Amino acid sequence: MKRKNIIPGYGLTFGITLTILSLIVVIPLCSLVVFTSRLSLPEFLYTVSRPRVLSGYFVSISTAFIASAVNAVMGFILAWVLVRYDFPGKRFLDGIIELPFALPTAVAGISLTHLTTTNGWVGKFFYDLFGIKIAYTRLGITIALIFIGIPFVVRSVQPVLEKIDIQYEEAAMILGADSRMIFRKVIFPEILPSLISGFTLAFARCIGEYGSVVFIAGNTPYETEIAPLLIMSELQEFDYTAATSIALVMLAIAFVILSVNAVLQSVVSRRISGLA
């Protein structure tokens, strides 16, 4: 007897899926290629490899990588505390984690800028005591990107930690393993794929961030000017081909990052399955 599906058959659902993906994802991305094709290959290479543009790539990628690395560590700690401990205000803290998703990025950028200038609460403290300027530097950009990217790591690791059976840790303890070995041999292999996923998602998100960074960056060419700002500058000058060329490079970088994420997760999952 043929089992009936709750949702419509494969043909209909697959067609709806392709239609939605085409309208929302494929067609807008293909428009980048169409606009960029107006340039010849030498013109395209010149547009995307100008010193100022290369500097924008470097600022965006380097600060995004550092911020994502910090988020990988701090995000894991936050997820661990939320899963393994009960304390007053736990639900409130769990909800605050998702605030960067809901908060307009421009609001976050303005707030962080006011806090980290030399007259702000945080910025004044670091500048007076250590002589460190936060706002309008790459450090300020990194802090803004940490704020934006932290939920990706926490929400990737948290469900995996919740599913780890405590009995495995108890069995390892009975067999004589100390807390460090239990973490290294039992817990960490389980969360590694999700940690990689959270890192790469945060990395890809931070590379293209504009709203929360443009205020705190200072936008000094060759110093704190990010690639998304260069795209906006080209659009304001009505140079759409240059803007789409830079955007196409950023799209390619994001695609490579997500592809590497998929490969790493597959490799790590196979190794964990082999060890099991």
C-alpha positions in Angstrom: 0.0 0.0 0.0 1.4 3.4 -1.0 1.9 5.6 2.0 0.4 9.1 1.7 2.5 12.1 2.5 1.3 14.9 4.7 2.6 17.5 2.4 2.2 17.6 -1.5 4.3 15.3 -3.6 7.9 15.7 -4.6 7.2 17.2 -8.0 5.1 20.1 -6.6 7.2 20.8 -3.6 10.4 20.7 -5.7 8.9 23.1 -8.2 7.9 25.5 -5.4 11.4 25.2 -3.9 13.1 26.1 -7.2 10.7 29.0 -7.8 11.4 30.5 -4.4 15.1 30.0 -4.7 15.2 31.5 -8.1 13.1 34.6 -7.2 14.8 35.3 -3.9 18.4 34.1 -4.3 19.5 33.1 -7.9 18.0 36.0 -9.9 19.3 38.8 -7.6 22.8 37.2 -7.6 22.8 36.7 -11.3 22.1 40.4 -11.7 25.6 41.0 -10.3 27.1 39.0 -13.1 25.0 40.8 -15.7 26.0 44.3 -14.5 29.7 43.2 -14.2 29.7 41.7 -17.7 29.5 45.2 -19.1 33.2 45.5 -18.2 35.9 43.8 -20.1 38.2 41.4 -18.2 41.1 43.9 -17.9 38.6 46.6 -16.7 37.1 44.2 -14.2 40.5 43.2 -12.9 41.6 46.8 -12.6 38.4 47.8 -10.8 38.6 45.0 -8.2 42.4 45.2 -7.7 42.9 48.9 -7.1 45.0 49.5 -4.0 42.1 51.2 -2.1 39.8 48.3 -2.9 42.4 45.7 -1.9 42.9 47.5 1.4 39.1 47.4 1.9 39.1 43.6 1.3 42.0 43.2 3.8 40.3 45.3 6.5 37.0 43.5 6.1 38.5 40.0 6.0 41.1 40.5 8.8 38.7 42.1 11.3 36.0 39.6 10.4 38.4 36.6 11.0 39.6 38.0 14.4 36.0 38.7 15.5 34.9 35.3 14.5 37.8 33.6 16.3 36.9 35.5 19.5 33.2 34.6 19.0 34.2 30.9 18.6 35.7 31.0 22.1 33.3 33.2 23.9 30.3 31.8 22.1 31.2 28.3 23.3 31.6 29.5 26.8 28.2 31.3 26.7 26.6 28.2 25.3 28.2 26.0 27.9 27.0 28.2 30.8 23.4 28.4 29.3 23.2 24.6 29.0 25.1 23.2 32.0 24.1 25.7 34.7 20.9 27.0 36.3 21.0 30.5 37.7 18.7 33.5 38.2 18.1 35.4 34.9 19.1 32.5 32.7 16.1 32.9 30.4 16.7 36.6 30.1 20.4 36.0 29.2 19.4 33.4 26.7 17.0 35.9 25.1 19.7 38.7 25.1 21.9 36.4 22.9 19.5 36.9 20.0 19.4 40.7 20.4 21.9 41.4 17.6 19.5 39.6 15.2 16.6 41.8 16.1 18.4 45.1 16.7 18.8 47.3 13.6 22.5 47.3 12.8 22.7 51.1 12.5 21.4 51.4 16.1 24.1 49.0 17.2 26.7 51.0 15.3 25.7 54.3 16.8 25.5 52.8 20.4 28.9 51.2 20.1 30.4 54.4 18.7 29.1 56.5 21.6 30.4 54.0 24.1 33.9 53.6 22.6 34.9 57.2 21.7 37.5 58.9 23.9 34.6 60.6 25.6 32.4 57.5 26.0 32.2 55.3 29.1 34.2 52.5 27.7 36.5 54.4 25.3 37.4 57.0 28.0 38.4 54.2 30.4 40.8 52.5 28.0 42.2 55.7 26.6 42.9 57.3 30.0 44.4 54.2 31.6 46.1 52.5 28.6 46.2 55.0 25.8 44.1 52.7 23.6 41.7 54.2 21.2 38.8 52.0 20.2 36.4 54.0 18.0 37.6 54.8 14.5 40.2 52.1 14.6 40.3 48.4 13.4 39.8 47.5 17.1 36.5 49.3 17.0 35.5 47.5 13.8 36.4 44.1 15.4 34.3 44.9 18.5 31.3 45.7 16.4 31.7 42.5 14.4 31.9 40.5 17.7 28.6 42.0 18.7 27.1 41.0 15.3 28.5 37.5 15.1 28.2 36.1 18.6 24.7 34.7 18.2 25.7 32.5 15.2 28.2 30.6 17.4 26.0 30.3 20.5 23.0 29.1 18.5 25.1 26.6 16.6 26.8 25.0 19.6 23.9 25.2 22.2 21.6 22.5 20.7 24.5 20.1 20.3 25.5 20.6 24.0 22.0 20.0 25.0 21.9 16.6 23.2 25.2 15.3 24.7 24.2 12.5 27.1 25.8 13.1 30.5 26.2 9.3 30.9 29.1 9.4 28.5 31.0 11.8 30.7 30.1 9.7 33.8 31.4 6.6 32.1 34.6 8.3 31.2 35.0 9.5 34.8 34.5 6.0 36.1 37.2 4.7 33.7 39.6 7.2 35.3 39.5 10.1 32.9 40.0 13.5 34.4 37.9 16.6 33.5 40.4 17.7 30.8 40.4 14.4 29.1 36.7 14.1 29.3 36.4 17.5 27.5 39.0 16.6 24.9 37.9 13.1 24.1 34.2 13.1 24.8 32.7 16.6 24.6 34.9 18.5 22.1 34.6 16.0 19.2 30.8 16.2 19.5 30.7 20.0 19.3 33.5 20.6 16.8 31.3 20.4 13.7 28.8 22.9 15.1 31.7 25.1 16.4 33.1 25.2 12.8 29.7 26.0 11.4 29.2 28.8 13.9 32.6 30.2 13.2 32.2 30.2 9.4 28.6 31.6 9.5 29.8 34.4 11.7 32.8 35.0 9.5 30.7 35.2 6.3 28.2 37.5 8.1 30.9 39.8 9.4 32.6 40.2 6.1 29.6 41.8 4.5 28.5 43.8 7.6 27.9 47.5 6.9 25.4 49.2 9.3 27.1 48.5 12.6 30.6 49.1 11.3 30.3 52.2 9.2 29.8 54.5 12.2 32.6 53.1 14.4 35.1 52.6 11.6 36.0 56.1 10.9 36.2 55.2 7.2 39.8 56.3 6.7 41.0 55.1 3.3 43.7 52.3 3.5 43.2 52.2 7.3 39.6 51.6 8.4 37.6 51.6 5.2 35.7 48.4 4.7 34.7 46.8 1.4 30.9 47.3 1.8 31.5 51.0 2.3 33.4 51.1 -1.0 30.4 49.5 -2.7 28.1 52.2 -1.2 30.6 54.9 -2.3 30.5 53.6 -5.9 26.7 53.5 -5.9 26.5 57.1 -4.7 28.7 58.1 -7.6 26.4 56.1 -9.9 29.2 53.8 -10.9 27.0 50.7 -10.9 29.5 48.5 -12.8 32.3 49.2 -10.3 29.9 48.6 -7.3 28.7 45.3 -8.7 32.2 44.2 -9.5 33.3 44.7 -5.9 30.1 43.1 -4.7 30.8 40.1 -7.0 34.2 39.6 -5.4 32.6 39.8 -1.9 30.0 37.2 -3.0 32.7 34.9 -4.3 34.6 35.2 -1.0 31.4 34.4 1.0 30.7 31.4 -1.3 34.3 30.1 -0.7 33.9 30.4 3.1 30.6 28.6 3.1 32.0 25.9 0.8 35.0 25.4 3.1 32.6 25.2 6.0 30.7 22.4 4.3 33.9 20.5 3.5 35.3 20.8 7.0 32.1 19.7 8.6 31.9 16.7 6.3 35.6 15.7 7.0 35.2 16.2 10.8 31.9 14.2 10.9 33.5 11.3 9.0 36.5 11.2 11.3 34.2 11.3 14.4 32.1 8.5 12.9 35.3 6.5 12.2 36.5 6.9 15.7 33.1 5.8 17.1 
